Amino acid sequence: MKKFIALLLLIFVLTATFVACEQPDNDPQSFTMVAPDGAPALAISELMAKNMQFDNTFTYKIVSADDIKNHVVGNMNTHADFALLPVNLASKLIGGGDEYKMIAVVTHGNLYFLSKNETAITAENASAQLKGKSIAVVNLSAVPGLTTKALLTKVGLSYTEDISQHTSENVYLKGINGTEIAASLNSENAVDYVVAPEPAVSTITGKAPVIKKVGALHDVYGRYPQAVLVAKTSIIEKDIDLVKAVVDAMKGATDYVKANTQNAVDAVASHLPEGTTPSFNAVNTTSAVVDGCGINVKTFDNDDLLQQVKTYINDIIAVNANSAQAFPETFFVNINKIK
């Protein structure tokens, strides 16, 4: 009898195991999505404001620009499932394409020239107008500085960060932080131009009307990818419908923020670490500022966007070999071709 009961128990266990293996895995799963504060955070503000879960459990986090790297490298257990990060950082940290794939470009340039007295900068006059001038750049060592240097190289101008080497034939670049924009244009040793991002640009021009927005870097250099969306390779392979749903939900970000400004900025603020002041608030998040952020979620449906990313990466590597890293085309995925 004992042998008979043991046999029945074995049959029951094996049957249950077989049935479990045959059942589709439809149980909700947990996912994390991380973005740096600023325009990338606005790009997912609707998802956070509406607490979109996509039939799973989604946790959203907004972190500082300096902290975003810690969510895609390091301890494997803490890696985000979806992350927005600067394109050059993506190339350096995860460009091998093993753990993550790039699935979209989210922002396409939010850097602008500010000046008190200088002529507007356009693609046609940039070389002549900037020659011999001095430019202060917010975050000279990061994307703003790299893009400025790539722009100057593209229009045929040399530059220096050493004031003693500044001549009428080159451009002097000076690094500043976001609190020094107005002072850089008003001091005794004022520069000719400042390069700064939104919302700082609109905040400064609103407080000091004498300071004007006189050009956009993306109009001179050409559209460039700034923040990109990556997803874990394992999720793309296992649940492409989820990936597509997340991307589709982000595509209306600009219109949502304009129509629901308070909800959008509250959503970002509530997902920041306690005690952190967000870049955007209900006052500085105007329609013009949101447009200036260049939020436009584009997937790699054709070679044009892919080539734009590769060109930009090559251009900033040319000005600083350590700023980015060339990556294989396998790092890019056209999610709309996967069924």
C-alpha positions in Angstrom: 0.0 0.0 0.0 2.9 2.4 0.9 4.5 1.7 -2.5 1.1 2.4 -4.2 0.6 5.7 -2.4 4.2 6.7 -3.2 3.6 5.9 -6.9 0.4 8.0 -6.9 2.3 10.9 -5.4 5.0 10.7 -8.0 2.5 10.6 -10.8 0.8 13.7 -9.3 4.0 15.7 -9.0 5.1 14.8 -12.5 1.7 15.7 -14.0 1.6 19.0 -12.1 5.1 19.9 -13.3 4.2 19.0 -16.9 1.0 21.1 -16.8 2.9 24.0 -15.3 5.5 23.8 -18.1 2.8 23.8 -20.7 0.9 26.8 -19.4 1.8 30.2 -20.9 3.5 32.6 -18.6 0.8 35.2 -18.3 1.5 36.2 -14.8 2.3 39.9 -14.2 6.0 40.6 -14.0 8.0 43.5 -12.4 9.8 46.0 -14.5 11.8 49.2 -13.8 12.1 52.3 -16.0 14.7 54.9 -15.2 15.4 58.4 -16.7 17.5 61.3 -15.8 15.9 64.6 -14.7 15.3 67.1 -17.5 13.8 66.5 -20.9 14.0 62.7 -20.7 12.0 62.8 -17.5 9.3 64.8 -19.3 9.3 62.2 -22.0 7.9 59.6 -19.6 5.8 62.0 -17.4 2.5 60.8 -18.9 3.4 57.2 -18.0 4.2 58.2 -14.4 1.2 60.5 -14.0 -1.2 57.8 -15.2 0.8 55.1 -13.4 0.8 53.0 -16.6 1.5 49.3 -15.7 1.1 47.7 -19.1 -0.6 44.6 -17.5 2.5 44.1 -15.3 4.1 46.0 -12.4 6.1 49.0 -13.5 8.3 51.0 -11.1 9.5 54.4 -12.4 12.5 56.3 -11.2 13.9 59.8 -12.0 17.5 60.2 -11.1 20.3 62.8 -11.5 22.3 62.9 -14.8 25.3 61.7 -12.8 23.5 58.7 -11.3 21.8 57.3 -14.5 24.9 55.2 -15.3 24.6 53.3 -12.1 21.2 51.9 -13.3 22.6 50.1 -16.4 26.1 49.0 -15.2 27.4 47.5 -12.0 25.3 45.1 -9.9 23.3 42.9 -12.3 20.3 42.8 -9.9 19.8 46.5 -10.0 19.8 47.1 -13.7 16.8 48.9 -15.1 14.7 47.1 -17.7 14.1 50.3 -19.6 16.4 53.3 -19.4 16.7 56.7 -21.0 20.2 58.0 -21.1 22.5 60.3 -23.2 23.5 58.6 -26.5 27.2 58.9 -25.8 26.9 57.3 -22.4 24.8 54.5 -23.9 27.6 53.9 -26.5 30.3 53.7 -23.8 28.5 51.7 -21.2 26.3 49.3 -23.0 27.1 49.7 -26.7 28.2 46.1 -27.1 24.5 45.2 -27.3 24.7 42.1 -25.0 22.4 43.2 -22.2 20.7 46.1 -23.8 19.5 47.3 -27.2 18.8 50.8 -28.4 15.2 51.0 -29.5 14.5 54.7 -30.0 15.8 58.2 -30.0 13.8 60.3 -27.5 15.2 63.8 -27.6 16.8 65.5 -30.6 18.6 68.6 -29.3 17.7 71.2 -26.7 20.8 73.4 -26.8 20.7 77.1 -27.7 23.0 80.1 -28.2 22.3 83.1 -25.9 23.7 86.5 -26.3 23.2 90.2 -25.4 24.5 91.9 -28.5 25.7 89.4 -31.0 24.2 88.5 -34.4 21.9 85.4 -34.6 23.8 82.2 -35.5 22.6 80.3 -38.5 24.0 77.4 -40.6 24.9 80.0 -43.2 26.8 82.5 -41.1 28.1 80.3 -38.2 31.7 80.1 -39.4 32.1 83.9 -40.0 30.1 84.9 -37.0 31.7 82.7 -34.4 35.3 83.2 -35.6 37.3 84.9 -33.0 34.5 84.8 -30.4 34.3 83.5 -26.9 31.6 81.0 -25.9 30.7 79.8 -22.4 29.1 76.3 -22.3 27.1 74.8 -19.6 28.7 71.4 -18.9 31.6 71.8 -21.3 32.8 68.3 -20.6 29.5 66.6 -21.3 27.0 66.6 -24.3 26.6 70.4 -24.5 30.4 70.9 -24.8 30.9 67.9 -27.1 28.1 69.1 -29.4 29.5 72.7 -29.5 32.9 71.3 -30.4 31.5 69.1 -33.1 29.6 72.1 -34.5 32.7 74.3 -34.6 34.6 71.5 -36.3 31.8 71.1 -38.9 31.9 74.8 -39.8 35.7 74.7 -40.1 36.7 76.6 -36.9 39.4 75.6 -34.4 38.9 76.2 -30.7 40.8 76.4 -27.4 40.0 76.1 -23.8 43.1 78.1 -22.9 42.3 81.8 -22.8 45.9 82.6 -23.5 45.6 80.8 -26.8 42.6 82.7 -28.0 43.1 84.6 -31.2 41.0 86.3 -33.9 41.2 83.0 -35.9 39.8 80.6 -33.3 37.0 80.2 -30.7 37.6 80.3 -27.0 35.4 77.8 -25.0 34.8 78.3 -21.3 33.1 75.8 -19.1 30.4 77.1 -16.7 27.6 75.7 -14.6 23.9 76.5 -14.9 23.9 79.2 -12.3 26.6 81.3 -14.2 24.7 81.9 -17.5 23.6 85.5 -16.8 26.9 86.5 -15.1 28.9 85.1 -18.1 27.2 87.6 -20.4 27.1 90.5 -17.9 30.5 90.5 -16.2 33.5 92.7 -17.0 35.0 89.7 -18.9 31.8 88.8 -20.6 31.8 86.1 -23.3 30.1 86.7 -26.6 27.8 83.7 -26.4 26.5 81.1 -23.9 25.4 77.6 -25.0 22.8 76.3 -22.6 19.8 73.9 -22.5 16.2 74.3 -21.8 14.6 75.2 -19.4 17.6 77.3 -18.3 17.4 79.2 -21.6 13.8 80.4 -21.2 14.3 81.0 -17.5 17.2 83.4 -18.1 15.7 85.2 -21.1 12.5 85.6 -19.0 14.3 87.2 -16.1 16.7 89.2 -18.2 15.1 90.3 -21.4 18.3 91.9 -22.6 19.7 88.3 -23.0 18.3 86.8 -26.2 18.1 83.3 -27.6 20.0 83.8 -30.9 20.3 80.3 -32.4 19.8 76.6 -32.0 22.7 74.2 -32.2 20.5 71.7 -34.1 19.9 74.3 -36.7 23.6 74.8 -37.3 25.0 71.3 -36.7 21.9 69.5 -37.9 19.6 67.3 -35.8 21.5 65.1 -33.4 20.3 62.4 -31.0 20.6 63.5 -27.4 18.7 61.0 -25.1 17.9 57.5 -26.3 15.7 54.7 -25.0 17.2 51.2 -24.4 15.6 48.0 -23.3 17.0 44.8 -22.0 17.7 42.3 -24.8 15.9 39.6 -22.9 12.7 41.6 -22.7 12.8 42.4 -26.4 13.2 38.7 -27.2 10.5 37.5 -24.7 7.8 40.2 -24.9 8.1 42.5 -27.9 4.5 43.6 -27.5 5.3 45.1 -24.1 8.3 46.9 -25.6 6.1 48.3 -28.4 3.4 49.4 -25.9 5.9 51.3 -23.8 7.3 53.1 -26.9 3.9 53.9 -28.2 2.8 55.4 -24.9 5.8 57.8 -25.0 5.0 59.2 -28.4 2.5 61.7 -27.2 4.8 63.2 -24.6 5.1 66.7 -26.0 1.3 67.2 -26.4 0.6 65.6 -23.0 3.0 67.9 -21.1 1.6 71.0 -22.9 -2.0 70.1 -22.0 -1.3 68.7 -18.5 1.7 70.7 -17.3 1.0 70.5 -13.6 0.4 66.8 -13.7 3.5 66.2 -15.7 5.9 68.2 -13.5 4.3 66.7 -10.4 4.8 63.2 -11.7 8.5 63.9 -12.3 9.0 65.5 -8.9 7.3 62.6 -7.1 9.7 60.1 -8.7 12.9 62.0 -7.8 14.9 61.1 -4.7 13.5 62.9 -1.6 14.9 66.4 -1.3 15.8 66.8 -5.0 14.7 69.9 -6.9 13.4 69.0 -10.4 14.6 70.9 -13.5 11.1 71.6 -14.6 8.2 73.1 -12.7 4.9 74.6 -13.5 6.4 78.0 -14.1 9.2 77.2 -16.5 7.4 74.4 -18.4 5.8 76.6 -21.0 4.7 75.4 -24.5 7.8 77.1 -26.0 10.1 75.4 -23.5 8.5 72.0 -24.1 9.0 72.5 -27.9 12.5 73.5 -27.3 13.3 70.2 -25.5 13.1 68.4 -28.8 11.1 65.4 -27.4 10.1 63.2 -30.4 10.2 59.4 -29.9 11.5 57.8 -33.1 12.2 54.2 -33.7 14.7 52.8 -36.2 12.3 52.2 -39.0 14.8 53.2 -41.6 18.5 53.8 -42.0 18.3 57.6 -41.7 18.0 57.7 -37.9 20.6 55.0 -37.5 23.0 56.9 -39.6 22.3 60.1 -37.7 23.2 58.4 -34.4 26.4 56.9 -35.9 27.5 60.2 -37.4 27.0 62.1 -34.2 28.9 59.5 -32.2 31.8 59.6 -34.7 31.8 63.4 -34.6 32.1 63.6 -30.8 34.7 60.9 -30.7 36.7 63.0 -33.2 36.8 65.9 -30.7 37.2 63.7 -27.6 38.2 60.0 -28.1 36.9 59.2 -24.6 33.5 60.8 -25.0 31.8 57.9 -26.7 32.4 54.6 -28.3 31.5 53.3 -31.8 29.1 50.4 -31.6 28.0 47.6 -33.9 24.7 47.9 -35.8 23.4 44.9 -33.7 23.1 47.5 -30.8 20.2 49.0 -32.8 16.8 47.2 -33.1 13.9 48.1 -35.3 11.2 46.9 -32.9 8.5 47.3 -35.6 10.0 44.5 -37.6 9.8 42.0 -34.8 6.5 40.1 -34.4 
